[in-house]
Amino acid sequence: MDVGAVGEFRSKVVELARRSVNAAPRCVNEESTKMFLVIPMISLLGYDHMDPNEVFPEHHCDFSEKYKNRVDYAIFKAGDPVIAIESKPAGAPSLKDDRGQLRSYFNAARTVKMGVLTDGLVWEFYADSDEPNMMDANPFLRFDLSEVAKGKVDDSALEGLHSLSKSVFDPENIGAEAKRKHIYNSVLSQVATIFADPPEEFARPLLRKAGIGHINQKALDEYRPVIQAAFREFINRQILHRLDLPKPDQAAPAAAAEPPAPMPAPADAIVTTERELEVFRWVQQRLAFLVRDDALFAEIKSVDYRDYQGKFVVFYKMERKGRIFEFIESKVAPGYRFIFPEDSGLPQGDITVQSLVEIDAPLIASFKARVAAISKASTPQSGAS
């Protein structure tokens, strides 16, 4: 999928997720779950649930008269069932125990290449990546619409879901795609483990290439935190690159409509510390996590900072009107001291926290308020001469 297609499909999926989350509390049985949660997903993927030649409810596939297998929906292509969907009531405690019925149908229907198990909010997608017509024990793709409704969905998962849509679904290739997805998930998990705690067999080659000659256990223990810090910085830079955000050492150009800011101290008197840069990088990453609106997400690239003697200002577009907070670094007191504007929701703007996670609420509130205020100021007023 190209960037435009990903964005359009993302919007549709997030909108469906929000509607589904709102409807779920009233889906008290399997039939209401099918009607209000399952059918909308089938339609989103491009299948016509009103055409029995394409979407057939309560479909049977039997080994014999004695062994009958049925699924809630079978999706057909060229006259054969290729996708089997088994639905459970919304809010079912676990889907794991309900895989048997889907697996039996999957194994009985020789043309079926994908099985779907869902309670309307959690969607699990299975293929036969290990053995033909034998449904895998684990899903190659899992979607939780409760999380998607909050904006927590990555491009890889979106592309996986889109590959199941009517316009592109290839029954003969889905097994190989599922296999690649399983391997991808496994590698991703291993990379996460390495990042969290670099093992010796991974750390040694890195240290050797970094010029460390004799690598004993003492050296490994000494430099493991350095490797972890380097990993974190690499991820930080990737996020900055993806969001197209300015580098921390690049000052933002002053906006034309912005009143001149107070003259900073001479450049040689100001040193932007690593702790100040840590706060700025955290803001960029945390806003990307907290923001749930695509339009607001795009504004994160306009967040910047300016360093003064005694304070570190983080702002949106305009340093005064767009001020999100001031960070006051202390050389002796522990924690992080911030001064937020009044509309950040804090009863008192001056706070000290021990962890940056503690500023989530005032940070997102202040960011939204600054974006709204500057956007309103830049919008021409109707009737203005």
C-alpha positions as a Markdown table, in Angstrom:
| # | Residue | x | y | z |
|---|---|---|---|---|
| 1 | Met | 0.0 | 0.0 | 0.0 |
| 2 | Asp | 1.2 | 3.5 | -0.8 |
| 3 | Val | 1.2 | 6.2 | 1.9 |
| 4 | Gly | -2.1 | 7.7 | 0.7 |
| 5 | Ala | -3.8 | 4.4 | 0.7 |
| 6 | Val | -2.5 | 3.5 | 4.2 |
| 7 | Gly | -3.8 | 6.8 | 5.5 |
| 8 | Glu | -7.3 | 6.4 | 4.0 |
| 9 | Phe | -7.6 | 2.8 | 5.1 |
| 10 | Arg | -6.4 | 3.8 | 8.6 |
| 11 | Ser | -9.1 | 6.4 | 8.9 |
| 12 | Lys | -11.8 | 3.9 | 7.9 |
| 13 | Val | -10.5 | 1.3 | 10.4 |
| 14 | Val | -10.3 | 3.8 | 13.2 |
| 15 | Glu | -13.8 | 5.1 | 12.5 |
| 16 | Leu | -15.1 | 1.5 | 12.5 |
| 17 | Ala | -13.3 | 0.8 | 15.7 |
| 18 | Arg | -14.9 | 3.8 | 17.5 |
| 19 | Arg | -18.3 | 2.8 | 16.3 |
| 20 | Ser | -17.8 | -0.8 | 17.4 |
| 21 | Val | -16.6 | 0.2 | 20.8 |
| 22 | Asn | -19.6 | 2.4 | 21.3 |
| 23 | Ala | -22.0 | -0.4 | 20.1 |
| 24 | Ala | -20.4 | -3.3 | 22.0 |
| 25 | Pro | -22.1 | -2.7 | 25.4 |
| 26 | Arg | -25.5 | -3.2 | 23.7 |
| 27 | Cys | -24.4 | -6.4 | 21.9 |
| 28 | Val | -25.6 | -8.8 | 24.6 |
| 29 | Asn | -25.7 | -12.0 | 22.5 |
| 30 | Glu | -24.1 | -13.6 | 19.5 |
| 31 | Glu | -26.8 | -12.4 | 17.0 |
| 32 | Ser | -26.4 | -8.7 | 18.0 |
| 33 | Thr | -22.7 | -9.1 | 17.9 |
| 34 | Lys | -22.9 | -10.4 | 14.3 |
| 35 | Met | -25.3 | -7.6 | 13.2 |
| 36 | Phe | -23.6 | -4.6 | 14.8 |
| 37 | Leu | -19.9 | -5.6 | 15.0 |
| 38 | Val | -19.1 | -8.5 | 12.6 |
| 39 | Ile | -21.0 | -7.4 | 9.5 |
| 40 | Pro | -19.5 | -3.9 | 9.5 |
| 41 | Met | -16.0 | -5.4 | 9.4 |
| 42 | Ile | -17.0 | -7.7 | 6.5 |
| 43 | Ser | -18.3 | -4.7 | 4.7 |
| 44 | Leu | -15.2 | -2.6 | 5.4 |
| 45 | Leu | -13.1 | -5.3 | 3.7 |
| 46 | Gly | -15.3 | -5.0 | 0.6 |
| 47 | Tyr | -17.5 | -8.1 | 0.8 |
| 48 | Asp | -21.2 | -7.8 | 0.1 |
| 49 | His | -23.1 | -9.4 | 3.0 |
| 50 | Met | -26.3 | -9.1 | 1.1 |
| 51 | Asp | -25.1 | -11.4 | -1.7 |
| 52 | Pro | -25.3 | -15.1 | -0.6 |
| 53 | Asn | -22.9 | -16.0 | -3.5 |
| 54 | Glu | -20.3 | -13.9 | -1.6 |
| 55 | Val | -21.1 | -14.0 | 2.1 |
| 56 | Phe | -23.1 | -17.0 | 3.3 |
| 57 | Pro | -24.3 | -17.2 | 6.9 |
| 58 | Glu | -24.4 | -20.4 | 8.9 |
| 59 | His | -22.5 | -22.3 | 6.3 |
| 60 | His | -21.9 | -26.1 | 6.6 |
| 61 | Cys | -19.0 | -28.2 | 5.5 |
| 62 | Asp | -19.2 | -31.8 | 6.4 |
| 63 | Phe | -16.9 | -34.8 | 6.4 |
| 64 | Ser | -20.0 | -37.0 | 6.4 |
| 65 | Glu | -23.6 | -37.1 | 7.6 |
| 66 | Lys | -22.2 | -38.0 | 11.0 |
| 67 | Tyr | -19.7 | -35.1 | 11.3 |
| 68 | Lys | -21.1 | -31.7 | 10.5 |
| 69 | Asn | -19.1 | -28.5 | 10.7 |
| 70 | Arg | -20.5 | -25.0 | 10.6 |
| 71 | Val | -19.3 | -21.5 | 10.8 |
| 72 | Asp | -21.2 | -18.2 | 11.2 |
| 73 | Tyr | -20.1 | -16.8 | 7.9 |
| 74 | Ala | -18.3 | -18.2 | 4.9 |
| 75 | Ile | -16.9 | -15.8 | 2.3 |
| 76 | Phe | -16.8 | -17.2 | -1.3 |
| 77 | Lys | -14.6 | -16.6 | -4.3 |
| 78 | Ala | -15.3 | -18.2 | -7.6 |
| 79 | Gly | -18.0 | -20.4 | -6.1 |
| 80 | Asp | -15.8 | -21.8 | -3.3 |
| 81 | Pro | -15.6 | -20.8 | 0.4 |
| 82 | Val | -12.2 | -19.2 | 1.0 |
| 83 | Ile | -12.6 | -17.4 | 4.4 |
| 84 | Ala | -14.4 | -18.9 | 7.5 |
| 85 | Ile | -15.6 | -16.5 | 10.2 |
| 86 | Glu | -16.7 | -17.8 | 13.6 |
| 87 | Ser | -18.3 | -15.2 | 16.0 |
| 88 | Lys | -18.7 | -15.2 | 19.7 |
| 89 | Pro | -20.7 | -12.8 | 21.9 |
| 90 | Ala | -19.1 | -9.4 | 22.5 |
| 91 | Gly | -16.9 | -9.4 | 25.6 |
| 92 | Ala | -16.3 | -13.2 | 25.6 |
| 93 | Pro | -13.7 | -14.0 | 28.3 |
| 94 | Ser | -11.3 | -15.6 | 25.9 |
| 95 | Leu | -11.3 | -16.7 | 22.2 |
| 96 | Lys | -8.7 | -19.3 | 22.8 |
| 97 | Asp | -11.2 | -22.0 | 23.9 |
| 98 | Asp | -13.4 | -21.5 | 20.8 |
| 99 | Arg | -10.8 | -22.3 | 18.2 |
| 100 | Gly | -11.8 | -25.9 | 17.9 |
| 101 | Gln | -15.0 | -25.3 | 16.0 |
| 102 | Leu | -13.3 | -23.0 | 13.5 |
| 103 | Arg | -10.4 | -25.5 | 13.1 |
| 104 | Ser | -12.8 | -28.3 | 12.3 |
| 105 | Tyr | -14.5 | -26.3 | 9.6 |
| 106 | Phe | -11.2 | -25.1 | 8.3 |
| 107 | Asn | -9.9 | -28.7 | 8.0 |
| 108 | Ala | -13.1 | -29.9 | 6.4 |
| 109 | Ala | -13.4 | -27.2 | 3.7 |
| 110 | Arg | -10.4 | -27.9 | 1.4 |
| 111 | Thr | -10.8 | -24.5 | -0.3 |
| 112 | Val | -10.8 | -22.4 | 2.9 |
| 113 | Lys | -7.4 | -20.7 | 3.3 |
| 114 | Met | -8.2 | -18.3 | 6.2 |
| 115 | Gly | -10.1 | -18.6 | 9.4 |
| 116 | Val | -11.3 | -15.7 | 11.5 |
| 117 | Leu | -12.3 | -15.9 | 15.2 |
| 118 | Thr | -13.9 | -12.8 | 16.8 |
| 119 | Asp | -16.1 | -11.4 | 19.5 |
| 120 | Gly | -16.7 | -8.3 | 17.4 |
| 121 | Leu | -13.9 | -6.3 | 19.0 |
| 122 | Val | -11.0 | -8.7 | 19.1 |
| 123 | Trp | -10.2 | -10.2 | 15.7 |
| 124 | Glu | -7.9 | -13.2 | 15.2 |
| 125 | Phe | -6.8 | -14.3 | 11.7 |
| 126 | Tyr | -5.5 | -17.8 | 11.1 |
| 127 | Ala | -4.0 | -19.5 | 8.0 |
| 128 | Asp | -2.4 | -22.9 | 7.2 |
| 129 | Ser | 1.2 | -21.7 | 7.0 |
| 130 | Asp | 2.7 | -25.0 | 8.5 |
| 131 | Glu | 0.6 | -27.7 | 6.8 |
| 132 | Pro | -2.1 | -27.4 | 4.0 |
| 133 | Asn | -5.7 | -27.3 | 5.3 |
| 134 | Met | -4.5 | -27.6 | 8.9 |
| 135 | Met | -5.3 | -24.3 | 10.7 |
| 136 | Asp | -2.3 | -22.9 | 12.6 |
| 137 | Ala | -2.4 | -23.0 | 16.4 |
| 138 | Asn | -1.7 | -19.3 | 16.6 |
| 139 | Pro | -3.1 | -16.3 | 14.6 |
| 140 | Phe | -0.8 | -14.5 | 12.2 |
| 141 | Leu | -2.7 | -11.3 | 12.8 |
| 142 | Arg | -4.6 | -10.0 | 15.8 |
| 143 | Phe | -6.6 | -6.8 | 16.0 |
| 144 | Asp | -8.2 | -5.3 | 19.1 |
| 145 | Leu | -10.6 | -2.6 | 18.1 |
| 146 | Ser | -10.7 | -1.2 | 21.6 |
| 147 | Glu | -7.0 | -0.3 | 21.1 |
| 148 | Val | -7.4 | 0.8 | 17.5 |
| 149 | Ala | -10.1 | 3.2 | 18.6 |
| 150 | Lys | -7.4 | 4.9 | 20.7 |
| 151 | Gly | -5.2 | 5.2 | 17.6 |
| 152 | Lys | -2.9 | 2.3 | 18.6 |
| 153 | Val | -2.4 | 0.6 | 15.2 |
| 154 | Asp | 0.8 | 0.4 | 13.2 |
| 155 | Asp | 1.2 | 0.3 | 9.4 |
| 156 | Ser | 2.3 | -3.3 | 9.4 |
| 157 | Ala | -1.0 | -4.4 | 11.1 |
| 158 | Leu | -3.0 | -2.2 | 8.7 |
| 159 | Glu | -1.3 | -3.7 | 5.7 |
| 160 | Gly | -2.0 | -7.2 | 7.0 |
| 161 | Leu | -5.7 | -6.4 | 7.4 |
| 162 | His | -5.9 | -4.7 | 4.0 |
| 163 | Ser | -4.4 | -7.8 | 2.4 |
| 164 | Leu | -7.6 | -9.7 | 3.4 |
| 165 | Ser | -9.9 | -7.3 | 1.6 |
| 166 | Lys | -11.9 | -8.4 | -1.5 |
| 167 | Ser | -9.9 | -6.4 | -4.0 |
| 168 | Val | -6.5 | -7.9 | -3.1 |
| 169 | Phe | -7.1 | -11.2 | -1.1 |
| 170 | Asp | -5.2 | -14.1 | -2.7 |
| 171 | Pro | -6.3 | -17.4 | -1.1 |
| 172 | Glu | -3.4 | -19.3 | -2.7 |
| 173 | Asn | -0.8 | -16.9 | -1.2 |
| 174 | Ile | -2.2 | -16.2 | 2.2 |
| 175 | Gly | -0.4 | -19.2 | 3.8 |
| 176 | Ala | 3.0 | -17.9 | 2.7 |
| 177 | Glu | 2.1 | -14.4 | 3.8 |
| 178 | Ala | 1.0 | -15.8 | 7.2 |
| 179 | Lys | 4.3 | -17.6 | 7.5 |
| 180 | Arg | 6.2 | -14.4 | 6.9 |
| 181 | Lys | 4.1 | -12.6 | 9.4 |
| 182 | His | 4.8 | -15.3 | 12.1 |
| 183 | Ile | 8.5 | -14.9 | 11.4 |
| 184 | Tyr | 8.3 | -11.1 | 11.5 |
| 185 | Asn | 6.5 | -11.2 | 14.9 |
| 186 | Ser | 9.1 | -13.7 | 16.2 |
| 187 | Val | 12.0 | -11.5 | 15.1 |
| 188 | Leu | 10.3 | -8.4 | 16.4 |
| 189 | Ser | 10.0 | -10.1 | 19.8 |
| 190 | Gln | 13.6 | -11.1 | 19.8 |
| 191 | Val | 14.8 | -7.6 | 18.9 |
| 192 | Ala | 12.7 | -6.2 | 21.7 |
| 193 | Thr | 14.4 | -8.6 | 24.1 |
| 194 | Ile | 17.9 | -7.7 | 22.8 |
| 195 | Phe | 17.1 | -4.0 | 23.2 |
| 196 | Ala | 15.9 | -4.5 | 26.8 |
| 197 | Asp | 18.9 | -6.5 | 27.9 |
| 198 | Pro | 21.6 | -7.1 | 25.2 |
| 199 | Pro | 22.9 | -10.6 | 25.6 |
| 200 | Glu | 26.6 | -11.4 | 25.6 |
| 201 | Glu | 26.7 | -12.9 | 22.1 |
| 202 | Phe | 25.2 | -9.7 | 20.8 |
| 203 | Ala | 27.1 | -7.2 | 22.9 |
| 204 | Arg | 30.6 | -8.7 | 22.2 |
| 205 | Pro | 30.6 | -8.0 | 18.4 |
| 206 | Leu | 29.4 | -4.4 | 19.0 |
| 207 | Leu | 32.0 | -3.7 | 21.6 |
| 208 | Arg | 34.7 | -5.2 | 19.4 |
| 209 | Lys | 33.7 | -3.0 | 16.4 |
| 210 | Ala | 33.7 | 0.0 | 18.8 |
| 211 | Gly | 37.4 | -0.6 | 19.5 |
| 212 | Ile | 37.3 | -2.5 | 22.9 |
| 213 | Gly | 40.1 | -4.9 | 22.7 |
| 214 | His | 39.9 | -7.2 | 25.7 |
| 215 | Ile | 36.2 | -8.0 | 26.4 |
| 216 | Asn | 35.8 | -9.8 | 29.7 |
| 217 | Gln | 32.8 | -10.0 | 32.0 |
| 218 | Lys | 33.8 | -6.8 | 33.7 |
| 219 | Ala | 33.8 | -5.0 | 30.4 |
| 220 | Leu | 30.5 | -6.5 | 29.4 |
| 221 | Asp | 28.9 | -5.3 | 32.7 |
| 222 | Glu | 30.4 | -1.9 | 32.4 |
| 223 | Tyr | 29.4 | -1.2 | 28.7 |
| 224 | Arg | 26.0 | -2.9 | 28.6 |
| 225 | Pro | 24.2 | 0.3 | 29.8 |
| 226 | Val | 26.1 | 2.2 | 27.1 |
| 227 | Ile | 24.7 | -0.2 | 24.5 |
| 228 | Gln | 21.2 | 0.1 | 25.9 |
| 229 | Ala | 21.5 | 3.9 | 25.8 |
| 230 | Ala | 22.7 | 3.8 | 22.2 |
| 231 | Phe | 19.7 | 1.6 | 21.3 |
| 232 | Arg | 17.4 | 4.2 | 22.8 |
| 233 | Glu | 19.1 | 7.0 | 21.0 |
| 234 | Phe | 18.8 | 5.1 | 17.7 |
| 235 | Ile | 15.0 | 4.7 | 18.3 |
| 236 | Asn | 14.7 | 8.4 | 19.2 |
| 237 | Arg | 16.3 | 9.4 | 15.9 |
| 238 | Gln | 14.1 | 7.1 | 13.9 |
| 239 | Ile | 11.0 | 8.6 | 15.5 |
| 240 | Leu | 12.3 | 12.1 | 14.8 |
| 241 | His | 13.0 | 11.1 | 11.2 |
| 242 | Arg | 9.5 | 9.5 | 10.8 |
| 243 | Leu | 7.7 | 12.5 | 12.2 |
| 244 | Asp | 10.0 | 14.9 | 10.2 |
| 245 | Leu | 10.7 | 16.8 | 13.5 |
| 246 | Pro | 13.5 | 19.3 | 13.8 |
| 247 | Lys | 16.6 | 18.0 | 15.4 |
| 248 | Pro | 17.0 | 19.2 | 19.1 |
| 249 | Asp | 20.0 | 21.3 | 18.1 |
| 250 | Gln | 18.1 | 23.2 | 15.4 |
| 251 | Ala | 16.4 | 26.3 | 16.7 |
| 252 | Ala | 12.9 | 27.1 | 15.3 |
| 253 | Pro | 12.6 | 30.0 | 12.9 |
| 254 | Ala | 10.6 | 32.8 | 14.5 |
| 255 | Ala | 7.0 | 33.1 | 13.0 |
| 256 | Ala | 6.2 | 36.4 | 11.3 |
| 257 | Ala | 3.2 | 37.1 | 13.5 |
| 258 | Glu | 5.1 | 36.3 | 16.7 |
| 259 | Pro | 6.2 | 39.3 | 18.9 |
| 260 | Pro | 9.9 | 39.3 | 19.5 |
| 261 | Ala | 10.9 | 37.1 | 22.4 |
| 262 | Pro | 13.1 | 38.4 | 25.2 |
| 263 | Met | 16.7 | 38.5 | 24.1 |
| 264 | Pro | 18.4 | 35.4 | 25.3 |
| 265 | Ala | 21.7 | 35.4 | 27.1 |
| 266 | Pro | 24.8 | 35.3 | 24.9 |
| 267 | Ala | 25.2 | 32.0 | 23.1 |
| 268 | Asp | 28.4 | 31.2 | 24.9 |
| 269 | Ala | 26.7 | 31.6 | 28.2 |
| 270 | Ile | 24.0 | 29.0 | 27.5 |
| 271 | Val | 24.6 | 25.3 | 27.4 |
| 272 | Thr | 21.7 | 23.1 | 26.5 |
| 273 | Thr | 22.2 | 20.2 | 28.8 |
| 274 | Glu | 21.5 | 16.5 | 28.2 |
| 275 | Arg | 18.7 | 16.6 | 30.7 |
| 276 | Glu | 17.0 | 19.4 | 28.9 |
| 277 | Leu | 17.4 | 17.5 | 25.6 |
| 278 | Glu | 16.0 | 14.4 | 27.3 |
| 279 | Val | 12.9 | 16.4 | 28.3 |
| 280 | Phe | 12.4 | 17.6 | 24.7 |
| 281 | Arg | 12.9 | 14.2 | 23.2 |
| 282 | Trp | 10.4 | 12.8 | 25.7 |
| 283 | Val | 7.8 | 15.4 | 24.7 |
| 284 | Gln | 8.1 | 14.5 | 21.0 |
| 285 | Gln | 7.8 | 10.8 | 21.6 |
| 286 | Arg | 5.1 | 11.1 | 24.3 |
| 287 | Leu | 2.9 | 13.4 | 22.3 |
| 288 | Ala | 3.1 | 10.9 | 19.4 |
| 289 | Phe | 1.8 | 8.3 | 21.8 |
| 290 | Leu | -0.9 | 10.4 | 23.5 |
| 291 | Val | -2.4 | 12.1 | 20.5 |
| 292 | Arg | -5.4 | 10.3 | 19.1 |
| 293 | Asp | -6.4 | 12.6 | 16.2 |
| 294 | Asp | -4.5 | 12.4 | 12.9 |
| 295 | Ala | -4.7 | 16.2 | 12.3 |
| 296 | Leu | -3.3 | 16.9 | 15.7 |
| 297 | Phe | -0.7 | 14.2 | 15.3 |
| 298 | Ala | 0.6 | 16.1 | 12.2 |
| 299 | Glu | 1.2 | 19.2 | 14.4 |
| 300 | Ile | 3.8 | 17.5 | 16.6 |
| 301 | Lys | 6.4 | 18.4 | 14.0 |
| 302 | Ser | 5.9 | 22.1 | 14.9 |
| 303 | Val | 6.9 | 21.6 | 18.5 |
| 304 | Asp | 10.3 | 23.1 | 19.3 |
| 305 | Tyr | 12.4 | 24.5 | 22.1 |
| 306 | Arg | 14.5 | 27.5 | 23.0 |
| 307 | Asp | 17.0 | 27.5 | 25.8 |
| 308 | Tyr | 17.5 | 30.5 | 28.1 |
| 309 | Gln | 19.7 | 31.1 | 31.1 |
| 310 | Gly | 17.8 | 29.4 | 33.9 |
| 311 | Lys | 14.9 | 28.0 | 31.9 |
| 312 | Phe | 14.2 | 25.7 | 28.9 |
| 313 | Val | 11.0 | 26.6 | 26.9 |
| 314 | Val | 9.1 | 24.1 | 24.9 |
| 315 | Phe | 6.6 | 25.6 | 22.5 |
| 316 | Tyr | 4.3 | 25.0 | 19.5 |
| 317 | Lys | 5.1 | 27.3 | 16.5 |
| 318 | Met | 5.2 | 30.6 | 18.5 |
| 319 | Glu | 7.4 | 30.8 | 21.5 |
| 320 | Arg | 5.0 | 33.1 | 23.5 |
| 321 | Lys | 1.5 | 32.2 | 22.3 |
| 322 | Gly | 2.5 | 28.6 | 21.7 |
| 323 | Arg | 4.3 | 28.0 | 25.0 |
| 324 | Ile | 3.6 | 24.5 | 26.2 |
| 325 | Phe | 5.7 | 24.6 | 29.4 |
| 326 | Glu | 8.9 | 25.8 | 30.9 |
| 327 | Phe | 11.4 | 23.3 | 32.3 |
| 328 | Ile | 13.6 | 24.5 | 35.2 |
| 329 | Glu | 16.6 | 22.3 | 35.7 |
| 330 | Ser | 18.0 | 22.0 | 39.2 |
| 331 | Lys | 21.6 | 21.0 | 39.9 |
| 332 | Val | 20.8 | 19.7 | 43.4 |
| 333 | Ala | 17.1 | 18.9 | 43.7 |
| 334 | Pro | 15.9 | 15.5 | 42.3 |
| 335 | Gly | 13.0 | 15.2 | 39.9 |
| 336 | Tyr | 11.8 | 17.4 | 37.1 |
| 337 | Arg | 10.3 | 20.9 | 37.7 |
| 338 | Phe | 7.8 | 22.3 | 35.1 |
| 339 | Ile | 5.8 | 25.5 | 34.9 |
| 340 | Phe | 2.6 | 24.9 | 32.8 |
| 341 | Pro | 0.1 | 27.5 | 31.6 |
| 342 | Glu | -3.2 | 27.8 | 33.4 |
| 343 | Asp | -5.2 | 26.0 | 30.8 |
| 344 | Ser | -3.2 | 22.8 | 31.2 |
| 345 | Gly | -5.7 | 21.7 | 33.9 |
| 346 | Leu | -3.3 | 22.0 | 36.8 |
| 347 | Pro | -4.6 | 23.8 | 39.8 |
| 348 | Gln | -1.0 | 25.1 | 40.2 |
| 349 | Gly | 1.2 | 25.4 | 37.2 |
| 350 | Asp | 4.5 | 24.9 | 39.0 |
| 351 | Ile | 5.0 | 21.2 | 39.7 |
| 352 | Thr | 7.9 | 18.8 | 40.3 |
| 353 | Val | 7.6 | 15.2 | 39.3 |
| 354 | Gln | 9.9 | 12.2 | 39.8 |
| 355 | Ser | 9.0 | 10.6 | 36.4 |
| 356 | Leu | 8.2 | 12.3 | 33.1 |
| 357 | Val | 5.2 | 10.0 | 32.7 |
| 358 | Glu | 3.5 | 12.1 | 35.5 |
| 359 | Ile | 3.1 | 15.1 | 33.2 |
| 360 | Asp | 1.0 | 13.3 | 30.6 |
| 361 | Ala | -2.3 | 15.1 | 31.5 |
| 362 | Pro | -1.0 | 18.7 | 31.5 |
| 363 | Leu | 1.3 | 18.0 | 28.5 |
| 364 | Ile | -1.5 | 16.9 | 26.2 |
| 365 | Ala | -3.9 | 19.5 | 27.6 |
| 366 | Ser | -1.4 | 22.3 | 27.0 |
| 367 | Phe | -0.4 | 21.0 | 23.6 |
| 368 | Lys | -4.1 | 20.9 | 22.4 |
| 369 | Ala | -4.8 | 24.3 | 23.8 |
| 370 | Arg | -1.8 | 25.9 | 22.0 |
| 371 | Val | -2.7 | 24.2 | 18.7 |
| 372 | Ala | -6.3 | 25.3 | 19.0 |
| 373 | Ala | -5.4 | 28.9 | 20.0 |
| 374 | Ile | -2.9 | 29.4 | 17.2 |
| 375 | Ser | -5.1 | 27.7 | 14.6 |
| 376 | Lys | -8.0 | 30.0 | 15.6 |
| 377 | Ala | -5.8 | 33.1 | 15.4 |
| 378 | Ser | -4.6 | 32.2 | 11.9 |
| 379 | Thr | -8.1 | 31.5 | 10.5 |
| 380 | Pro | -9.7 | 34.5 | 8.7 |
| 381 | Gln | -12.8 | 35.7 | 10.6 |
| 382 | Ser | -16.0 | 35.8 | 8.5 |
| 383 | Gly | -17.2 | 39.2 | 7.7 |
| 384 | Ala | -13.8 | 40.8 | 8.3 |
| 385 | Ser | -12.9 | 43.7 | 6.0 |
